[in-house]
C-alpha cells in the first residue's frame, strides 16, 4: 500500500524539524585547545614588550611571538573586552628533532 501524497508532504518537513530539535538538545562539546610549551622569554628591546618562544610538539614547530607584557582590557557589564595594541606579531618555523 502506498502512502498518500499529502502525508508524505507533511512527514518530510516534520522529520526535518524533529531532527533539528534533537540536534539542538544535544550538549555541544567544548572545543579542545591544545597548549604550546613556553620554551623561553626574551626582552623585545622596547618597554613593556616581550618575545615568547613557544614549541608545538604536535607539529614540531617553534614560534616566536612579539607581544605586550600585559593585555589591556576593561570590564563592560559582566564581560571583559580586550583593547588593541601596537605590539604583536608571530613567526613560526619547523624544527628537526633528533
C-alpha positions as a printed NumPy array, in Angstrom:
array([[ 0.   ,  0.   ,  0.   ],
       [ 1.368,  3.413, -0.951],
       [ 1.462,  6.37 ,  1.431],
       [-0.821,  9.173,  0.302],
       [ 0.99 , 12.186, -1.175],
       [-0.375, 14.591,  1.479],
       [ 1.065, 12.522,  4.331],
       [ 4.459, 12.274,  2.627],
       [ 4.464, 16.041,  2.012],
       [ 3.916, 16.669,  5.748],
       [ 6.121, 13.839,  7.04 ],
       [ 9.338, 15.049,  5.417],
       [ 9.323, 18.623,  6.821],
       [ 8.148, 17.278, 10.185],
       [11.02 , 14.785, 10.348],
       [13.5  , 17.531,  9.458],
       [12.133, 19.704, 12.266],
       [12.31 , 16.825, 14.746],
       [15.902, 16.046, 13.777],
       [16.856, 19.716, 14.113],
       [15.224, 19.907, 17.559],
       [17.011, 16.732, 18.663],
       [20.342, 18.093, 17.432],
       [19.821, 21.335, 19.374],
       [19.038, 19.456, 22.576],
       [22.348, 17.578, 22.437],
       [25.066, 19.159, 24.583],
       [27.72 , 20.817, 22.453],
       [31.186, 19.599, 23.43 ],
       [33.628, 22.286, 24.499],
       [36.428, 22.849, 21.987],
       [39.731, 21.251, 22.911],
       [42.531, 23.797, 22.824],
       [45.991, 22.325, 22.638],
       [48.784, 24.03 , 24.528],
       [52.159, 25.065, 23.233],
       [55.13 , 24.771, 25.586],
       [56.793, 28.033, 26.617],
       [60.496, 27.427, 25.975],
       [61.857, 30.879, 26.79 ],
       [61.001, 34.561, 27.265],
       [63.173, 37.325, 25.82 ],
       [63.293, 41.094, 26.142],
       [61.928, 42.697, 22.987],
       [64.121, 45.794, 23.081],
       [61.208, 48.106, 23.771],
       [59.401, 48.917, 27.009],
       [56.588, 46.632, 28.177],
       [57.045, 44.147, 25.325],
       [58.398, 40.589, 25.313],
       [59.158, 37.806, 22.857],
       [57.843, 34.351, 23.73 ],
       [59.474, 31.252, 22.275],
       [56.8  , 28.538, 22.037],
       [57.061, 24.895, 20.94 ],
       [54.227, 22.892, 19.361],
       [55.066, 19.215, 19.95 ],
       [52.237, 18.029, 17.692],
       [53.756, 19.53 , 14.554],
       [57.395, 20.129, 15.634],
       [57.173, 23.897, 15.161],
       [58.785, 26.713, 17.144],
       [57.012, 30.076, 17.196],
       [58.288, 33.453, 18.305],
       [55.57 , 35.852, 19.478],
       [56.188, 39.582, 19.966],
       [53.575, 40.761, 22.433],
       [52.858, 43.197, 25.268],
       [53.747, 42.033, 28.787],
       [50.157, 42.651, 29.908],
       [46.938, 42.593, 27.931],
       [44.998, 45.852, 28.118],
       [41.387, 45.133, 28.971],
       [38.346, 46.742, 30.506],
       [35.175, 45.367, 32.034],
       [31.964, 46.139, 30.165],
       [28.954, 44.86 , 32.045],
       [29.855, 41.342, 33.154],
       [32.342, 40.697, 30.321],
       [35.953, 41.649, 29.647],
       [36.812, 43.478, 26.422],
       [40.437, 43.314, 25.273],
       [41.747, 46.531, 23.788],
       [44.001, 46.71 , 20.758],
       [47.711, 47.408, 20.956],
       [50.521, 48.367, 18.617],
       [52.706, 45.363, 19.523],
       [52.015, 41.96 , 18.079],
       [53.422, 39.546, 15.548],
       [54.139, 35.844, 15.258],
       [56.704, 33.903, 13.289],
       [56.84 , 30.088, 13.179],
       [59.475, 27.733, 11.796],
       [59.604, 23.937, 11.588],
       [62.342, 22.258, 13.631],
       [64.126, 18.963, 13.113],
       [64.22 , 16.907, 16.301],
       [66.945, 14.354, 16.876]])
